[in-house]
Amino acid sequence: MSGATGKASDEARVTFVTREGCHLCEEARAVVAAVCAEVGERFVEVDVDDDPALLARYDEQVPVTFVDGRQHDFWRVDAGRLRRALTEGGRVG
């Protein structure tokens, strides 16, 4: 796992599953980083190609965003929806 702003997924509320060379991932990363910075949350980034289980499940859906361990979005990240998930109702998982 490479941490964009965290070291392990249990320290971060958002996990961002990506792959190198993915243009949708680059766009989504900017949204995830901005929203997490705005609300004071951490995120970790995981390369789908480095994890056989993630690759088997999410190969065609990257980027995939998880909040509190639950799948939140794939392909695109809606900033408002992510912000609400991180600010309304506290932790989910």
FENNORGI-V54905 format. One record per residue. N is the residue number from 0. RES is the residue in three letters. SS is DSSP state (A for helix, B for strand, O for the rest). PSI is psi in radians with two decimals (* if undefined). NEAR is the number of other ideal C-beta (glycine too) atoms within 10 Angstrom. Layout:
n->N res->RES ss->SS psi->PSI near->NEAR
n->N res->RES ss->SS psi->PSI near->NEAR
This chain:
n->0 res->MET ss->O psi->2.34 near->15
n->1 res->SER ss->B psi->2.17 near->10
n->2 res->GLY ss->O psi->2.11 near->15
n->3 res->ALA ss->O psi->-0.73 near->17
n->4 res->THR ss->O psi->0.27 near->16
n->5 res->GLY ss->O psi->2.98 near->19
n->6 res->LYS ss->O psi->-0.51 near->12
n->7 res->ALA ss->O psi->2.63 near->10
n->8 res->SER ss->A psi->-0.44 near->17
n->9 res->ASP ss->A psi->-0.21 near->8
n->10 res->GLU ss->A psi->-0.28 near->12
n->11 res->ALA ss->O psi->2.50 near->23
n->12 res->ARG ss->O psi->-0.42 near->21
n->13 res->VAL ss->B psi->2.28 near->27
n->14 res->THR ss->B psi->2.25 near->23
n->15 res->PHE ss->B psi->1.94 near->25
n->16 res->VAL ss->B psi->2.17 near->24
n->17 res->THR ss->B psi->-3.08 near->23
n->18 res->ARG ss->O psi->2.61 near->18
n->19 res->GLU ss->O psi->2.41 near->9
n->20 res->GLY ss->O psi->0.16 near->7
n->21 res->CYS ss->O psi->2.00 near->15
n->22 res->HIS ss->A psi->-0.60 near->7
n->23 res->LEU ss->A psi->-0.61 near->15
n->24 res->CYS ss->A psi->-0.70 near->22
n->25 res->GLU ss->A psi->-0.76 near->11
n->26 res->GLU ss->A psi->-0.79 near->14
n->27 res->ALA ss->A psi->-0.65 near->25
n->28 res->ARG ss->A psi->-0.72 near->19
n->29 res->ALA ss->A psi->-0.70 near->12
n->30 res->VAL ss->A psi->-0.84 near->19
n->31 res->VAL ss->A psi->-0.82 near->27
n->32 res->ALA ss->A psi->-0.77 near->16
n->33 res->ALA ss->A psi->-0.80 near->14
n->34 res->VAL ss->A psi->-0.77 near->24
n->35 res->CYS ss->A psi->-0.72 near->22
n->36 res->ALA ss->A psi->-0.73 near->12
n->37 res->GLU ss->A psi->-0.73 near->13
n->38 res->VAL ss->A psi->0.01 near->14
n->39 res->GLY ss->O psi->0.56 near->8
n->40 res->GLU ss->O psi->2.83 near->20
n->41 res->ARG ss->O psi->2.72 near->17
n->42 res->PHE ss->B psi->2.68 near->26
n->43 res->VAL ss->B psi->2.63 near->22
n->44 res->GLU ss->B psi->2.32 near->21
n->45 res->VAL ss->B psi->2.29 near->20
n->46 res->ASP ss->B psi->2.09 near->17
n->47 res->VAL ss->A psi->-0.55 near->24
n->48 res->ASP ss->A psi->-0.17 near->13
n->49 res->ASP ss->A psi->-0.05 near->12
n->50 res->ASP ss->O psi->1.88 near->14
n->51 res->PRO ss->A psi->-0.62 near->9
n->52 res->ALA ss->A psi->-0.76 near->8
n->53 res->LEU ss->A psi->-0.72 near->18
n->54 res->LEU ss->A psi->-0.76 near->15
n->55 res->ALA ss->A psi->-0.61 near->9
n->56 res->ARG ss->A psi->-0.66 near->14
n->57 res->TYR ss->A psi->0.20 near->18
n->58 res->ASP ss->O psi->-0.81 near->11
n->59 res->GLU ss->O psi->0.05 near->8
n->60 res->GLN ss->O psi->-0.05 near->13
n->61 res->VAL ss->O psi->2.53 near->21
n->62 res->PRO ss->O psi->2.62 near->25
n->63 res->VAL ss->B psi->2.37 near->22
n->64 res->THR ss->B psi->2.32 near->26
n->65 res->PHE ss->B psi->2.44 near->21
n->66 res->VAL ss->B psi->2.17 near->21
n->67 res->ASP ss->O psi->0.67 near->15
n->68 res->GLY ss->O psi->-0.02 near->13
n->69 res->ARG ss->B psi->2.43 near->10
n->70 res->GLN ss->B psi->2.29 near->14
n->71 res->HIS ss->B psi->-0.89 near->21
n->72 res->ASP ss->B psi->2.84 near->20
n->73 res->PHE ss->B psi->2.75 near->17
n->74 res->TRP ss->O psi->-0.96 near->14
n->75 res->ARG ss->O psi->2.66 near->11
n->76 res->VAL ss->O psi->2.15 near->23
n->77 res->ASP ss->O psi->2.05 near->15
n->78 res->ALA ss->A psi->-0.77 near->13
n->79 res->GLY ss->A psi->-0.74 near->8
n->80 res->ARG ss->A psi->-0.75 near->14
n->81 res->LEU ss->A psi->-0.77 near->25
n->82 res->ARG ss->A psi->-0.80 near->17
n->83 res->ARG ss->A psi->-0.73 near->12
n->84 res->ALA ss->A psi->-0.57 near->22
n->85 res->LEU ss->A psi->-0.32 near->23
n->86 res->THR ss->A psi->-0.42 near->13
n->87 res->GLU ss->O psi->2.12 near->7
n->88 res->GLY ss->O psi->0.08 near->8
n->89 res->GLY ss->O psi->-2.77 near->7
n->90 res->ARG ss->O psi->2.48 near->9
n->91 res->VAL ss->O psi->-0.75 near->12
n->92 res->GLY ss->O psi->* near->8
